[in-house]
Amino acid sequence: MVIIGRGHVNIRASNRRTIEFTSDPYVSQRGDCILLCCIEVEDRGLMERLRERGVLQIHISVGNLRDSFTALTPMRRPRDASRIVFRRSTHVDEHTFGIQASKAANDIDRGIVDLLRRGYVALAEVLLTR
């Protein structure tokens, strides 16, 4: 799955439990887990495969900076890709793409967060391994 999104002046990425990518164009100050907004998603069949047991590798690139984290598949297909949520916990809802994530929003490289606050475009790749 390939995700292209951008930052927003209100990106704080301070949440200790989740990371979210959203298709919404606006991020409020309360959205402390949101890393990317205005996302466009090329699924490549991954959503159906989230029902299978596996490990996700998520790679985020902004400018010349990169960060990565892992998560387990939720063993359930998300409703759609308008909100993509990765959680440190095992809680699963219709927006959950990964559980037991190795990072939350506050763990993402602060250089990346600074660029996103300035509205930079980001590329995120989500790969499924076994």
C-alpha angles and dihedrals in degrees: 000000000000120000125190117190141143139231129249135210090251096055106126102160091198100131114120097203111040148027120208134191113194138188090217113113095217130059119198123211087252092062094087094154095054116108102165134027134186089037124184115197132205101195102193090192097297098123092065091046092056085083088069125081110259150116123264122213113203119195120188123194126187118169105319093331125101137186132175140192139172135229138175121249113259091229087234134086114248117235093243141324099260089103120026114191129185115191135196088212129065093247112129127195135156092286099046114118097165141015134199089029118190091225140032127203093275090057095058115110107276091221088062091047091051091052091048091052086057091055100256120165117248135199120211123187121196115198127184119219129173 
